[in-house]
Amino acid sequence: MNSTNHSQTAAFLWSIADLLRGDFKQSQYGRIILPFTLLRRLECVLEATKQTVLVAAREHQTKPDLVREQLLLRAANQQFYNASPLALGTLSDTQTADDLMSYVQSFSTD
């Protein structure tokens, strides 16, 4: 990514943050909005292989953790994966904190 694209992307993200911040102060971006932006970006990167990873996670759930991790990394075709059936858009309205914690903990260890 060249510096022009990087600057445009950064400006775009900050403009979205300005729209979304609502009651949040700009000093709170780092704790609230930017982590969700990062989670969504990771989710987009993994979207193409999400179903493959979920199938592999079910098939290999009894395997040792290290073996299972390698198989899921292979299924994701990335250096990380998420084995949760949840997505940011499908988090429960009533159990949001629990669902979010489960979703985040379903990312690979690296």
Secondary structure, DSSP 8 states (H G I E B T S, - for coil): --HHHHHHHHHHHHHHHHHH-TT--GGGTTTTHHHHHHHHHHHHHHGGGHHHHHHHHHHTTTS-HHHHHHHHHHHHTSS--B--S--GGG--SSSHHHHHHHHHHTB---
